[in-house]
């Protein structure tokens, strides 16, 4: 296999997100072009949704629905069939509205007689006011026609997605597709079986879009970036289609999921569809691979690259320095259909909506994490452990290039945790150039974020920040090596909020040695943070022990024992463990998420936190005014 004049197509496989392009292909395409390589990109994930959620897609879905006996149809499937003419007539305007191309239709959507309303609309009952009036008036008021219509149109698409999942392909979801086939799968067998089955309507559509993209670009190499387990199956389906029609095209797999889960790969069948797999940052491995395919570098000198040689998996890693962050170039969105992304509004909370609503230019302030001590995090891996920054002037140069290309001034900084010093320098440079943008990103709630700095960040365009409070317990935060305390988080988050910056807290439950008492106390801290206006949004996720984290590498330090892993030939990441506390964290998690959902809507903040839990629950040990006193002590 030889390539002397490469043309590279980078693709985003389904599913990632629908409101904005996942940035990996933009980074790679920008870098490759900066090195003189002919590179293009396409978002197949968006293309798949737009193809399925169209009049022709509705008709194809209905054919599958009609094949299901009436007595076996779920309520949404039966409703879809009954209301098919309305679905067929409204799908195009609903999608156009969510793309921002037809805002006037929002008035009809708000009338509640235009879109068919299936079971997903039952959630609106949660918002009915005491007088039985407009269920969305409290959230949007009399002027929020566009937001109100966006929420209703999102529920409408969710209904159709439910039909698609129940009648066509049970693996389909908007932000993940066939996720269970790839998440910490020790063997390739489940994925291999799925790839060998006849394609579903979703698969057929995906293959058609993939081959059309190849026909347009005529690449010599296709890069498939898989950030999440929910995009792995589609990436392999795409590679399978490419190899069947164009065996001469080199296929390369990389991305966040590969970097975490394929570090012990031994399964040769993976390479029936993929020629090469690269680990960690892709820039240096791709340059080495291009040199190899051009006959300028022996295979032995590839960098962090898997290949199949004589029927066996080989890993090649010639030790070479990575491309410095300052030299990776500016991401480019050229080739991505920026006007066709869908701004969804699935949750009414103003902070939570940022992840799905609006198109953001995604950019990184610095590579890796400057803290890299958290015991639950994969700090042993390159994408976190290797910290590398860039001058603020260069970052603002990149920002200005992106604005010129996209015409849009909203930025989401996707760092593990953007450093306070780097953000201050960035704010200084933006203010120096009088450059107006809006931006948000992930940080650590550390004391360097003073009220003065928060005000400056707000003046520079910061609209929101997210950060890890994790288990809101000083004992567990210390065990996590988080480097923050609850009262410090209260002061920092209040500083952001008083500057007009929205705050989202990442929260965790089920950490080693966490007791029921710890969980109740953590929820009380969270309640008080909401009550005092320190945070506006949050999300509880269940702790997962990973093989690359300090907990997974040194479990005895955290009071747990790891369960033995099965023989690994394919993917590995999560590892189960035995916690001597014996707490049923699944039951607690339901209560935590129910409480948090209500807190984000301003409901239940005056209630005793024990009301959210079932059974006998201990009284919180947290003083009722702990957060307010911590804030008063700051003044």
Residue pairs with C-beta under 8 A, 6 or more apart in sequence:
1 248
1 250
1 275
1 293
2 293
2 294
2 295
3 220
3 221
3 250
3 290
3 293
3 294
4 294
4 295
5 38
5 220
6 37
6 38
6 220
6 221
6 290
6 293
6 294
7 38
7 39
7 40
7 217
7 218
7 219
7 220
7 221
8 29
8 32
8 37
8 38
8 39
8 40
8 219
8 220
8 221
8 222
8 223
9 39
9 40
9 41
9 42
9 213
9 214
9 217
9 219
9 221
9 222
9 223
10 24
10 25
10 28
10 29
10 39
10 40
10 41
10 42
10 222
10 223
10 225
11 25
11 41
11 42
11 43
11 44
11 210
11 213
11 222
11 223
11 224
11 225
11 238
12 21
12 22
12 24
12 25
12 41
12 42
12 43
12 44
12 45
12 46
12 225
12 231
13 44
13 45
13 224
13 225
13 226
13 231
13 232
13 234
13 235
13 238
14 44
14 45
14 48
14 49
14 177
14 206
14 231
14 234
15 45
15 48
15 49
15 173
15 174
15 175
15 176
15 177
15 230
15 231
15 234
16 22
16 45
16 175
16 227
16 228
16 231
17 175
17 355
17 356
18 45
18 46
18 49
18 174
18 175
18 341
18 342
18 344
18 356
19 341
19 342
19 343
19 344
19 355
19 356
19 357
19 358
19 359
19 360
20 341
20 358
20 359
20 360
20 362
20 412
21 43
21 46
21 333
21 336
21 338
21 341
21 362
22 43
22 45
22 225
22 227
22 362
23 331
23 362
23 363
23 414
24 225
24 227
24 255
25 41
25 42
25 43
25 223
25 225
25 336
26 41
26 331
26 332
26 333
26 336
26 362
27 328
27 331
28 39
28 41
28 223
28 225
28 282
28 283
28 286
29 39
29 40
29 41
29 331
29 332
29 334
29 335
30 328
30 329
30 330
30 331
30 332
31 283
31 323
31 328
31 329
32 39
32 286
33 39
33 329
33 332
34 328
34 329
34 330
35 287
35 329
37 290
40 217
40 219
40 334
40 335
41 334
41 335
41 336
42 213
42 216
42 217
42 335
42 336
43 336
43 337
44 206
44 209
44 210
44 213
44 234
44 238
45 231
45 234
46 337
46 340
46 341
47 209
47 213
48 202
48 205
48 206
48 209
48 234
49 174
49 342
50 95
50 340
51 57
51 205
51 208
51 209
52 60
52 61
52 164
52 201
52 202
52 205
53 91
53 95
53 157
53 160
54 91
54 92
54 95
55 88
55 91
55 92
57 91
57 205
58 84
58 87
58 88
58 91
58 160
59 88
60 201
61 80
61 160
61 163
61 164
61 167
61 168
61 201
62 80
62 81
62 84
64 167
64 168
64 201
65 73
65 77
65 80
65 81
65 163
65 167
66 81
68 77
68 167
70 78
73 81
74 166
75 118
75 119
76 118
76 119
76 120
76 159
76 162
76 163
76 166
77 163
77 166
77 167
79 116
79 118
79 119
79 159
80 87
80 118
80 159
80 160
80 163
80 167
83 116
86 115
86 116
87 116
87 160
90 114
90 115
90 116
90 156
91 160
93 102
93 105
94 105
94 109
94 115
94 153
94 156
94 157
95 157
95 342
96 102
96 105
97 103
97 105
97 106
97 109
97 149
97 150
97 153
98 150
98 153
98 154
98 157
98 342
98 343
98 344
99 339
99 340
99 341
99 342
99 343
100 339
100 343
101 339
103 146
105 114
105 149
106 145
106 146
106 148
106 149
106 150
107 145
107 149
108 114
109 115
109 149
109 152
109 153
110 145
110 148
110 149
110 152
112 152
115 152
115 153
115 156
116 156
116 159
117 155
117 156
117 159
118 156
118 159
118 162
119 159
119 162
120 155
120 156
120 158
120 159
120 162
121 152
121 155
121 159
123 155
124 135
124 136
124 155
125 135
127 135
127 136
127 138
127 139
127 348
127 601
128 135
129 135
129 137
129 138
136 144
136 148
136 151
136 348
139 147
139 148
139 348
140 147
140 148
140 151
140 348
147 345
150 343
150 344
150 345
150 357
151 345
151 346
151 348
154 344
154 345
154 346
155 346
157 174
157 342
157 344
158 174
158 346
161 172
161 173
161 174
164 172
164 202
165 171
165 172
165 173
168 200
168 201
168 202
169 200
169 201
169 202
169 203
171 177
171 178
171 179
171 180
171 181
171 202
171 233
172 202
173 179
173 230
175 230
176 228
176 229
176 230
176 231
177 202
177 230
177 231
177 233
177 234
178 194
178 230
178 232
178 233
178 234
179 228
179 229
179 230
180 190
180 229
181 190
181 191
181 194
181 229
181 232
181 233
182 191
182 229
182 230
182 232
182 233
182 257
182 261
182 571
183 229
183 571
183 573
183 574
184 261
184 571
184 572
184 573
184 574
185 191
185 570
185 571
186 565
186 566
186 567
186 568
186 569
186 570
186 571
186 572
187 267
187 569
187 570
188 267
188 269
188 270
188 569
188 570
191 232
191 233
191 236
191 570
192 269
194 233
195 233
195 236
195 237
195 240
195 273
199 207
199 237
203 237
206 234
206 237
206 238
206 241
207 237
207 238
207 241
210 237
210 238
210 241
210 242
211 241
211 242
211 245
214 222
214 242
214 245
214 246
214 249
219 249
220 248
220 249
220 250
221 249
221 250
221 251
221 252
221 293
222 238
222 239
222 242
222 249
222 250
222 251
222 252
223 252
223 254
223 282
223 286
224 235
224 238
224 239
224 251
224 252
224 253
224 254
224 255
224 274
225 254
225 255
226 232
226 235
226 253
226 254
226 255
226 256
226 257
226 258
227 255
227 256
227 257
228 256
228 257
229 257
229 261
231 255
231 257
232 257
235 253
236 273
236 274
239 251
239 253
239 273
239 274
240 273
242 249
242 251
243 249
243 251
243 272
243 273
250 275
250 276
250 293
251 273
251 274
251 275
251 276
252 274
252 275
252 276
252 277
252 278
252 286
252 289
253 274
253 276
253 277
253 278
254 277
254 278
254 279
254 282
254 285
256 383
258 277
258 278
258 279
259 279
259 280
259 381
259 382
259 383
260 378
260 381
260 546
260 548
260 573
261 571
261 572
261 573
262 277
262 279
262 306
262 570
262 571
263 279
263 548
263 572
264 568
264 569
264 572
265 277
265 306
265 313
265 315
265 569
265 570
265 571
266 313
266 568
266 569
266 570
267 313
267 569
267 570
268 308
268 311
268 312
268 313
270 277
270 308
270 313
270 570
271 307
271 308
271 313
275 307
276 289
276 302
276 305
276 306
276 307
277 305
277 306
277 307
278 285
278 286
278 289
278 303
278 304
278 305
278 306
279 285
279 304
279 305
279 306
279 382
280 304
280 322
280 381
280 382
280 383
281 322
281 323
281 367
281 382
281 383
283 322
283 323
283 328
284 303
284 304
284 320
284 321
284 322
284 323
285 302
285 303
285 304
285 305
287 323
288 297
288 301
288 302
288 303
288 305
288 318
288 320
289 302
289 305
291 297
292 298
292 299
292 301
292 302
299 307
299 309
299 316
300 316
300 318
301 316
301 318
302 316
302 317
302 318
303 316
303 317
303 318
303 320
304 316
304 317
305 315
305 316
305 317
306 313
306 314
306 315
306 316
307 313
307 314
307 316
308 314
322 382
322 386
322 388
324 388
325 364
325 366
325 367
325 388
325 389
325 390
326 388
326 390
326 391
326 394
330 397
330 398
330 401
330 402
331 361
331 362
331 363
331 398
331 402
332 405
333 361
333 402
333 405
333 406
334 405
338 359
338 406
338 408
341 359
343 356
343 357
343 358
343 359
344 356
344 357
345 353
345 356
345 357
346 353
346 356
347 353
347 356
347 600
348 601
349 536
349 537
349 600
349 601
350 502
350 536
350 537
351 464
351 502
351 503
351 504
351 536
351 537
352 504
352 537
352 539
352 600
354 360
354 412
354 440
354 464
354 502
358 410
359 408
359 410
360 410
360 411
360 412
361 399
361 402
361 403
361 406
361 408
361 410
361 411
361 412
362 411
362 412
362 413
362 414
363 395
363 398
363 399
363 402
363 411
363 412
363 413
363 414
364 413
364 414
364 415
365 389
365 390
365 395
365 413
365 415
365 418
365 419
365 422
365 423
365 426
365 441
366 387
366 388
366 389
366 390
366 415
366 418
366 419
366 422
367 383
367 386
367 387
367 388
367 389
368 382
368 383
368 384
368 385
368 386
368 387
368 388
368 416
369 377
369 379
369 384
369 385
369 387
369 415
369 416
369 417
370 387
370 417
370 419
371 417
371 444
371 483
372 379
372 384
372 385
372 387
373 379
373 481
373 483
374 468
374 480
374 481
374 482
374 550
375 479
375 480
375 481
375 549
375 550
375 551
375 558
376 470
376 480
376 508
376 511
376 543
376 545
376 546
376 549
376 550
376 551
377 384
377 549
377 550
378 384
378 546
378 548
378 549
379 385
379 548
379 549
379 550
380 548
380 549
380 550
380 553
381 548
383 416
384 416
389 419
389 422
391 425
392 422
392 425
392 426
392 428
392 429
393 429
395 426
395 429
396 426
396 429
396 430
396 433
396 435
399 411
399 430
399 435
399 437
400 433
400 435
402 411
403 409
403 437
409 436
409 437
409 438
410 437
410 438
410 439
411 437
411 438
411 439
411 440
412 439
412 440
412 441
413 439
413 440
413 441
413 442
414 441
414 442
415 441
415 442
416 442
417 442
417 443
417 444
417 467
418 441
418 442
418 443
420 443
420 446
420 448
420 449
420 453
421 448
423 443
423 453
423 457
424 453
424 456
424 457
426 460
427 456
427 457
427 459
427 460
427 462
430 437
430 460
430 461
431 456
431 459
431 460
436 461
437 460
437 461
438 461
438 462
438 463
439 460
439 461
439 462
439 463
440 462
440 463
440 464
440 465
440 466
440 502
441 465
441 466
442 465
442 466
442 467
443 449
443 465
443 466
443 467
444 467
444 468
444 483
444 484
445 467
445 468
445 469
445 484
445 488
445 489
445 492
445 493
446 483
446 484
446 488
446 492
447 488
447 491
447 492
449 492
449 495
449 496
450 495
451 495
451 498
451 499
454 495
454 496
454 498
454 499
454 501
455 499
457 499
457 501
458 499
458 500
458 501
462 499
462 501
463 501
463 502
464 501
464 502
464 503
464 504
465 496
465 501
465 502
465 503
465 504
466 503
466 504
466 505
466 506
467 503
467 504
467 505
467 506
468 482
468 505
468 506
468 508
469 484
469 486
469 489
469 505
469 506
469 507
469 526
469 529
469 535
469 538
470 476
470 477
470 480
470 482
470 506
470 507
470 508
470 511
471 477
471 480
471 507
471 508
471 509
471 511
471 514
471 518
471 522
472 486
472 489
472 507
472 521
472 522
472 523
472 525
472 526
472 529
473 486
473 514
473 518
473 521
473 522
473 525
474 485
474 486
475 518
476 511
476 513
476 514
476 518
477 484
477 485
477 486
479 511
479 512
479 513
479 558
480 511
481 550
484 492
486 525
486 626
486 627
486 630
487 626
487 627
487 630
487 633
489 505
489 529
489 534
490 528
490 529
490 532
490 534
490 627
490 630
490 631
491 630
491 631
491 634
493 503
493 505
493 529
493 534
493 535
494 532
494 533
494 534
494 631
494 634
496 502
496 503
497 503
497 533
497 534
497 535
497 536
502 536
502 537
503 534
503 535
503 536
503 537
504 535
504 536
504 537
504 538
504 539
505 526
505 529
505 535
505 537
505 538
505 539
506 538
506 539
506 541
507 522
507 526
507 538
507 539
507 540
507 541
507 592
507 596
508 540
508 541
508 542
508 543
509 519
509 522
509 540
509 541
509 542
509 543
509 585
509 588
509 589
509 592
510 542
510 543
510 583
510 585
510 588
510 589
511 543
512 543
512 545
512 551
512 555
512 558
512 559
512 560
512 577
512 579
513 558
513 559
513 560
513 579
513 580
513 581
514 543
514 581
514 583
514 585
515 581
515 583
516 583
516 588
516 617
516 618
517 618
517 621
519 583
519 585
519 588
519 592
520 609
520 610
520 613
520 617
520 618
520 619
520 620
521 620
521 621
521 622
523 591
523 592
523 595
523 609
523 612
523 620
524 609
524 620
524 622
525 622
525 626
525 627
526 535
526 538
526 595
526 596
526 599
527 595
527 599
527 605
527 609
528 622
528 624
528 625
528 626
528 627
528 628
529 535
529 627
530 536
530 599
530 600
530 605
531 605
531 627
532 627
532 628
532 631
534 627
534 631
536 600
537 600
538 596
538 599
538 600
539 596
540 589
540 592
540 593
540 596
542 585
542 586
542 589
543 585
544 574
545 551
545 552
545 555
545 560
545 562
545 574
545 575
545 576
545 577
546 552
546 573
546 574
546 575
547 553
547 565
547 572
547 573
547 574
547 575
548 573
550 557
551 557
551 558
551 560
552 562
552 575
555 561
555 562
555 577
559 579
559 580
560 577
560 578
560 579
560 580
561 577
561 578
562 575
562 576
562 577
562 578
563 575
563 576
563 577
563 578
565 572
565 575
587 614
588 613
591 612
591 613
591 614
592 612
594 612
595 604
595 609
595 612
598 604
599 605
604 611
604 612
609 620
610 617
610 618
610 619
610 620
623 629
